[in-house]
Amino acid sequence: DAMPGYAMTMLKIDDPEVVATSGKTHHPVVAYTGQSGDRVTGTVFAITRDELQHADDYEVDAYRRDRVVLESGV
């Protein structure tokens, strides 16, 4: 599927624990651009509430989770 109006970008990570865990100072993120020519393709996974919470707990404060309508209409 794809997220229309979004693009991949890099986010600078300032949290030393996250940098130590990942070994990277910049992490890829998907960001809303609103541009009709932008789209990010990927795979949709069905996950549990616990798995979603685990992912939210792992991420730094600069991340956020958004509800979007995918290209397929999902």
N, C-alpha and C positions, 0 to 999 in steps of 0.2 A: 504494500500500500504506500501512500505518500501523504505528506503534510504540505498542502499548497500554502504559499505565502510565508514559508519558513526557510531558513538557510543555516548551514553549519558554520560555527565560528569557534574561537578558542577563548576560554575564560582563564584569567590569571588567578592562581590559587595562592592565598596568603597564609593559610592555616598550615603551620609546620608539621602537624601530625598527619594531615592529608598528603602533603608533599612527601613525607617520609614513607607513608604507606604505598603511595602510587609510584613514587620515584620521579614524578613530573610536576613542574611548576605551572603548567597550562593544561587544561582539560577541554575536550571538545564538548560543545553544547549546541542545542538547536535553539535558534532565536527567531522570533516573529519579525518579519520585515514588512509584511503587507503588500509586497511586490508580486504581481501576478505571475511573473516569470520564475520566481523562486519556488523550489519544492525540495523536500528532503524525503528520500525513499527509504524504506525499511520493512521490517517484519512486525506484524502485530502479534503479541503474545497474550494469552489468557493467564492471569496470575491471581493469586489469592490476596485477600486484604492484608494478611500477615506479611506476604512477600512485598507488597506495595509499601507497607509501613517500614519494613526493613530497609528498603531502598531510600525512603524519605529520611530515615534516621542516619543513614550513611552520608548523605549529601551535605555540603556546606551551606551556610545561610544564603549565599549568592544564587543558589539554585531554587527554582520553583517548579511546581507541577501545574500544567494547564490542561483544561479539557478542550479538545479540538475536534472538528469534523474532518475526517480523512477524505482523500480523493474518492474513495469507494462509497462514501456516504456514511460510513460507520462513525 
